[in-house]
Amino acid sequence: MVSVACAACCMAAAAKGAPAVPDILGRDSMVLFIGDSITHGGRQGDMNHYLGHGYQAEIAMRYLAYRPEWRIQFANRGVSGDTSAGLVARWGRDATPFTANAAGESGVFGWAERTKEFLPDVISILVGINDYRQKGDKHVSAQDYERNLRLMVENSAAANPSARIVLCEPFSLLGENEPDFQARQAIVGKVAAASNLAFVPFQKLFSGRLLKLCPLRRYWFWDAYHPTYAAHMHMADFWLESVAAEFAAGKGVADPDVVKCRR
């Protein structure tokens, strides 16, 4: 992990002329990104790839580079092709809690900590496109999708009642023209509102902002579902902007009464 000594050495450099990053994640906090291929981002086991590439890595790199004195740690447990059912199945080993080597990637965690269990302080969940796209046994109905999201929230709140949870809206190039997919997007907002969680409306970013900036859709998506580098950078900006506003409004920590009523 980033040592206190290392952080102290970097404080002056970090504070001088560094781009602003919002102070929203908490000192010494553990931030976990979990989801499907969009979050997986080709992650591997070495120090330059343990977070993969994409929005989650862009977010982490800003804090690691410009605010080392905050000693924030980041982990990625995205799995390509995963559904909400897959996340529920691995939640107890890849989320609350997770170990540094649970999926073979220790990243910034030292060798002595590879088997230590961590409870994230901030959990960001982005899943849903494969629930909709998968066929046969792997298809997840809208009803089950909602149930799975609620299970993740409940399990996270039970493991760490003070954890702040961010639900990210799944998105697609054709999202505005797919009613069944829109219904699933609405479910994410519904679950977030019902449990007092932070919500990131990613479809709004693509449909309402990026396509106005550049109407060439393939500039933002290299297929109908996976963002390009350009889009991932905007996703990182939008995640930080949305989460900062939601946390400032008191969103994030699951309402204990709501969670308790569902058990």
C-alpha positions in Angstrom: 0.0 0.0 0.0 1.0 3.6 -0.3 3.1 4.4 2.8 2.6 7.4 5.0 6.2 8.3 4.3 5.7 8.2 0.6 2.5 10.3 0.9 4.3 12.9 3.0 7.0 13.2 0.5 4.5 13.9 -2.2 2.3 16.3 -0.4 4.0 19.5 -1.6 4.1 18.3 -5.2 0.5 17.1 -5.1 -0.7 20.4 -3.8 1.2 22.6 -6.2 -0.4 23.1 -9.6 -2.2 19.8 -9.5 -5.6 19.4 -11.2 -8.5 19.6 -8.7 -10.1 16.3 -7.7 -13.1 16.4 -5.4 -12.6 15.5 -1.8 -15.4 13.0 -1.6 -14.0 9.5 -1.0 -12.5 10.0 2.5 -9.0 9.6 3.8 -7.5 6.1 4.0 -10.5 4.8 2.2 -10.9 1.7 0.1 -12.8 2.2 -3.2 -14.1 -0.8 -5.1 -15.4 -0.8 -8.7 -17.3 -3.9 -9.6 -19.3 -4.9 -12.7 -18.9 -6.4 -16.2 -16.5 -5.9 -19.1 -16.9 -2.1 -19.1 -15.4 -2.1 -15.6 -13.1 -5.1 -16.2 -11.2 -3.1 -18.8 -8.6 -5.8 -19.5 -7.2 -5.8 -15.9 -4.1 -7.9 -15.2 -1.9 -8.6 -12.3 1.0 -6.1 -12.6 1.1 -2.6 -11.1 0.2 -0.8 -14.4 -2.8 -3.0 -15.2 -4.5 -4.1 -11.9 -7.3 -1.5 -12.4 -7.6 -2.2 -16.2 -8.3 0.7 -18.5 -11.5 2.7 -18.5 -13.5 5.1 -16.4 -12.6 3.4 -13.1 -8.8 3.6 -13.8 -9.2 7.2 -14.9 -10.9 8.0 -11.6 -8.3 6.2 -9.6 -5.3 7.6 -11.4 -6.4 11.2 -10.6 -6.4 10.5 -6.8 -3.3 8.3 -6.9 -1.4 10.9 -8.9 -2.6 14.2 -7.4 -3.6 13.3 -3.9 -1.2 10.6 -2.6 -1.4 12.1 0.9 -5.1 11.1 1.1 -3.9 7.4 0.9 -7.0 6.2 -1.0 -6.8 2.7 -2.3 -8.7 1.4 -5.4 -9.6 -2.1 -6.4 -11.3 -3.5 -9.5 -13.5 -6.6 -9.5 -15.1 -6.3 -12.9 -15.5 -9.5 -14.8 -16.1 -9.5 -18.6 -19.5 -10.9 -19.5 -20.9 -10.9 -16.0 -24.5 -10.3 -15.0 -26.1 -9.2 -11.8 -26.6 -12.8 -11.0 -22.9 -13.4 -11.4 -22.1 -10.5 -9.1 -24.4 -11.8 -6.4 -22.8 -15.2 -6.6 -19.3 -13.8 -6.0 -20.2 -10.9 -3.7 -18.9 -12.6 -0.6 -15.4 -13.1 -2.1 -15.1 -10.2 -4.5 -16.9 -7.4 -2.7 -17.8 -7.6 1.0 -15.3 -8.7 1.7 -12.6 -9.1 -1.0 -9.0 -10.1 -0.7 -6.2 -8.6 -2.8 -5.5 -11.8 -4.6 -9.1 -13.0 -4.9 -8.9 -12.9 -8.7 -5.1 -13.0 -9.0 -4.5 -9.3 -9.0 -2.7 -7.8 -6.0 -2.1 -4.4 -7.6 -0.8 -1.9 -5.0 -1.4 -4.3 -2.2 1.8 -5.7 -0.7 2.6 -9.4 -0.6 1.9 -9.4 3.2 -1.6 -8.2 2.5 -2.5 -10.6 -0.4 -4.8 -12.7 1.9 -6.1 -9.9 4.0 -9.8 -9.3 3.8 -10.9 -5.8 2.9 -14.3 -4.1 3.3 -14.7 -1.3 0.9 -15.7 2.1 2.1 -17.1 3.1 -1.3 -18.6 0.5 -3.7 -19.4 1.5 -7.3 -21.6 -1.0 -9.1 -22.1 -0.9 -12.9 -24.0 -4.0 -14.3 -27.0 -4.8 -16.4 -26.2 -4.8 -20.1 -25.5 -8.5 -20.1 -28.6 -9.2 -18.1 -30.5 -7.8 -21.0 -28.4 -9.2 -23.8 -27.7 -12.7 -22.7 -30.0 -15.4 -24.0 -31.2 -18.7 -22.6 -30.0 -19.7 -19.1 -27.8 -16.6 -18.7 -30.7 -14.2 -19.4 -31.7 -12.3 -16.3 -35.3 -10.9 -16.2 -36.0 -7.4 -15.1 -37.6 -8.7 -11.9 -34.5 -10.8 -11.1 -32.3 -7.9 -12.0 -34.0 -5.7 -9.4 -33.8 -8.5 -6.8 -30.1 -8.9 -7.4 -29.4 -5.2 -7.1 -31.2 -5.2 -3.8 -29.3 -8.2 -2.6 -26.0 -6.5 -3.3 -27.1 -3.4 -1.4 -28.3 -5.4 1.5 -25.2 -7.6 1.7 -23.0 -4.5 1.5 -24.9 -2.7 4.2 -24.8 -5.7 6.5 -21.1 -6.1 6.1 -20.3 -2.4 6.4 -23.2 -0.2 7.5 -21.2 3.0 6.9 -20.2 2.0 3.3 -21.3 4.4 0.6 -22.8 2.7 -2.4 -22.9 4.1 -5.9 -25.3 2.5 -8.4 -24.4 3.3 -12.0 -27.0 3.2 -14.8 -26.2 0.7 -17.6 -26.1 2.3 -21.0 -26.0 1.5 -24.7 -25.6 3.2 -28.0 -29.3 2.5 -28.8 -30.5 2.8 -25.2 -33.1 5.4 -26.1 -34.7 3.0 -28.6 -34.9 -0.1 -26.5 -37.9 -0.1 -24.1 -37.0 -3.2 -22.3 -33.5 -1.9 -21.6 -35.0 1.4 -20.5 -37.1 -0.4 -18.0 -33.9 -1.9 -16.5 -32.3 1.5 -16.4 -35.3 2.8 -14.5 -34.9 0.0 -12.0 -31.4 1.2 -11.1 -32.7 4.7 -10.3 -35.6 3.2 -8.4 -33.3 1.0 -6.2 -30.9 3.9 -5.6 -33.8 6.3 -4.6 -35.5 3.7 -2.3 -32.3 2.9 -0.4 -30.7 6.4 -0.3 -27.8 5.5 -2.6 -25.8 7.6 -5.0 -26.9 7.3 -8.6 -24.9 7.9 -11.8 -27.2 8.3 -14.8 -24.7 7.3 -17.5 -27.3 7.2 -20.4 -27.9 10.9 -19.8 -24.2 11.5 -20.4 -24.1 9.7 -23.7 -27.5 10.7 -25.1 -27.7 14.2 -23.6 -24.1 15.4 -23.7 -21.6 13.4 -25.7 -23.7 13.0 -28.9 -24.2 16.7 -28.9 -20.5 17.2 -28.5 -19.8 14.9 -31.4 -22.7 13.2 -33.2 -20.5 10.5 -34.7 -21.7 7.6 -32.5 -18.6 5.4 -33.2 -16.5 8.1 -31.7 -18.0 7.2 -28.3 -18.7 3.5 -28.8 -16.6 0.9 -30.7 -19.7 -1.3 -30.8 -23.2 -0.8 -29.5 -22.2 -1.3 -25.8 -18.5 -0.7 -25.1 -17.2 2.9 -24.8 -14.0 4.2 -26.5 -11.1 5.9 -24.7 -12.8 9.2 -25.3 -16.0 8.1 -23.7 -14.3 6.5 -20.7 -12.6 9.8 -19.9 -16.0 11.6 -19.9 -17.4 8.7 -17.9 -14.8 9.4 -15.2 -15.6 13.1 -15.2 -19.3 12.4 -15.0 -18.9 9.8 -12.2 -17.0 12.3 -10.1 -19.5 15.1 -10.9 -22.5 12.9 -10.1 -21.1 11.2 -7.0 -19.9 14.5 -5.6 -23.5 16.0 -5.9 -25.1 12.8 -4.5 -22.8 12.6 -1.5 -23.3 16.3 -0.8 -27.0 15.6 -0.8 -26.6 12.9 1.8 -26.9 10.0 -0.6 -24.7 6.9 -0.5 -25.1 5.2 2.9 -28.0 2.7 2.6 -31.0 3.6 4.7 -30.9 1.0 7.5 -34.6 1.0 8.0 -35.2 0.3 4.3 -32.6 -2.5 4.3 -33.9 -4.0 7.5 -37.5 -4.1 6.2 -36.5 -6.2 3.3 -34.8 -8.9 5.4 
